[in-house]
Amino acid sequence: MNKGFRIAAWTLGGLIILGCLLVVATLVNQKILNNSQSDICKNVYGTTHTVAITNDKLSETHVNAKLCDRLIITNNDRKTREIAFGAHERHTEYDGISEKFLNQGQSLQVQLINVGTYLFHDHLEDSVHGDFTVTN
Ligand SMILES: [Cu+2]
């Protein structure tokens, strides 16, 4: 067999194996990170912060909270709301929720497992929006 071909074949094989290892390492790393984020707050219950929506207004447009606190958003209005995390049309997930429909009297609850400032809004009426900041 041609020596050049053999070198090329070994190089290609090596690169494929290296690529696979990199993908596996990334997946394992993400899994560990995800686990540690939720594990931080496992069996830890901080303060509960509540935001109510009444007559198209939020009771709080900004909430300051600590890691592992809880946030409860309640819709008191007759209209159904679709509470979403992130900017309108660019929803993101927080504690496993990206959007949730709330009829009158219904709530959504998240545990504040990630530090930073996060937006939320009513996807059906985006003038209803606020944010929360989570610190360590
Ligand atoms: Cu939206």
Residues whose N, C-alpha, C, O or C-beta is under 5 A from the ligand:
A	BS01	CU	A84 A87 H88 E89 H123
